[in-house]
Amino acid sequence: MHGIESQQPNQNVVAVSDTQASYSSTHDASTIDGRMRITVVNGLLEPSSKCSRIITKKFKEKVDFEGYTWKTVTQPIRDFYFEEFRKHFIWDTSLEAQVKEAWVLKASQRYSDFLRDIRDATTKPEYLSEEYKHWKAVWNRPTFKKKQKR
């Protein structure tokens, strides 16, 4: 028997919510083959900051020329980002759909922050080449600026 099933009946057991249990298990979890165990808590990846760091790092490793917003990032590049994410983390296979959904949410948020940092930078980031010029041109269009103000 594993986990709770193996507990003796007279052991003290503290009741915790699903959120607390999931969050606690994430922080107590070990790594397997160098990959950290993650979970989904209330629709969000946990541990959030570690997931965010890896996601953002992958954006810098492979840049999509068309990716001047998250919506314009091509599916093959999104697939690359998720597969690279998978190389750093493990999760219960029963959570595959929830992890993917939570990853999409986290990746879209992190990509928006990633692009904001590029737009606000005074110099071109070293990991960008021709994308930088293309993105700047798109970002300077009146239609794009109008959408950003909403």
C-alpha positions in Angstrom: 0.0 0.0 0.0 1.1 3.6 -0.7 0.4 7.0 0.8 -2.6 7.4 3.1 -3.7 3.8 2.6 -0.7 2.6 4.6 -1.4 4.8 7.6 -2.3 3.1 10.9 -5.8 3.9 12.1 -4.7 5.6 15.3 -2.2 7.9 13.7 -3.0 11.6 13.9 -4.1 12.9 10.5 -4.5 16.6 9.8 -7.2 17.4 7.2 -6.0 19.8 4.5 -7.7 21.2 1.5 -6.9 19.9 -2.0 -5.1 23.1 -2.6 -2.9 22.8 0.4 -2.2 19.1 -0.3 -1.3 19.8 -3.8 0.9 22.8 -2.9 2.6 20.9 -0.1 3.3 17.9 -2.2 4.9 20.1 -4.8 7.3 21.6 -2.3 8.1 18.3 -0.7 8.5 16.5 -4.0 11.8 15.3 -5.2 13.2 15.5 -8.7 13.3 12.5 -11.0 16.0 12.4 -13.6 16.7 16.1 -12.8 13.1 17.0 -13.5 11.0 18.7 -10.8 7.5 17.4 -10.0 4.8 20.0 -10.6 1.1 20.1 -10.1 -1.9 22.3 -10.9 -3.6 24.2 -8.1 -6.8 26.1 -8.9 -5.9 26.0 -12.6 -2.3 27.3 -12.0 1.1 25.6 -12.2 2.9 25.0 -8.9 5.6 25.9 -8.1 4.7 28.9 -10.2 8.0 30.9 -10.2 10.1 27.9 -11.2 7.7 27.2 -14.1 7.8 30.8 -15.1 11.6 30.9 -15.2 11.8 27.9 -17.5 9.0 29.1 -19.8 10.7 32.6 -20.2 14.1 31.0 -20.8 12.7 29.0 -23.7 11.2 32.1 -25.3 14.8 33.4 -25.6 16.2 30.2 -27.0 13.8 30.0 -30.0 12.2 33.2 -31.2 9.2 33.2 -33.6 9.5 35.8 -36.3 5.7 36.1 -36.4 5.5 36.2 -32.6 5.0 39.9 -31.9 2.1 38.8 -29.6 1.3 35.4 -28.0 -1.7 35.0 -30.5 0.7 35.3 -33.4 3.2 32.7 -32.2 3.0 29.8 -34.6 1.8 26.4 -33.4 5.1 24.6 -34.1 6.9 27.2 -31.9 4.3 26.8 -29.1 4.8 23.0 -29.4 8.5 23.5 -29.1 8.1 25.6 -25.9 5.8 23.0 -24.3 8.1 20.1 -25.2 11.1 22.0 -23.7 9.0 22.7 -20.6 8.3 19.0 -20.4 12.0 18.3 -20.3 12.3 20.2 -17.0 9.2 19.0 -15.1 7.2 15.9 -14.4 3.6 15.5 -13.4 1.0 12.9 -12.7 -0.2 11.6 -16.1 -3.8 12.0 -15.0 -3.1 15.8 -14.9 -1.9 16.0 -18.5 -4.8 18.1 -19.8 -4.8 20.4 -16.8 -1.1 20.9 -17.0 -1.3 21.8 -20.6 -4.1 24.2 -20.0 -2.3 25.8 -17.1 0.9 26.0 -19.2 -0.9 27.8 -22.0 -2.2 30.4 -19.4 1.2 30.8 -17.8 3.0 30.9 -21.2 0.7 33.6 -22.5 1.2 35.7 -19.4 4.9 35.3 -19.4 5.1 36.0 -23.2 3.2 39.3 -22.7 5.7 40.2 -20.0 8.6 39.1 -22.2 7.4 41.3 -25.1 6.8 44.3 -22.7 10.4 44.0 -21.5 11.6 44.0 -25.2 9.4 47.0 -26.1 10.6 48.9 -23.0 14.3 48.1 -23.5 16.5 50.9 -24.8 18.6 48.4 -26.9 17.9 45.3 -28.9 18.2 42.1 -26.8 21.1 39.9 -27.9 18.8 36.9 -28.5 16.9 38.8 -31.2 17.9 39.4 -34.8 15.6 40.3 -37.7 12.6 39.6 -35.4 13.3 42.8 -33.5 13.0 45.1 -36.5 9.8 43.2 -37.7 8.2 43.4 -34.2 9.1 47.0 -33.8 7.4 47.9 -37.1 4.3 46.0 -36.1 4.2 47.5 -32.6 4.5 51.0 -34.1 1.4 50.6 -36.4 -1.5 52.8 -35.3 -3.8 49.8 -35.3 -1.6 47.9 -32.9 -1.2 50.9 -30.6 -4.9 51.3 -30.5 -5.4 47.7 -29.4 -2.7 48.0 -26.7 -4.6 51.0 -25.1 -7.7 49.0 -24.5 
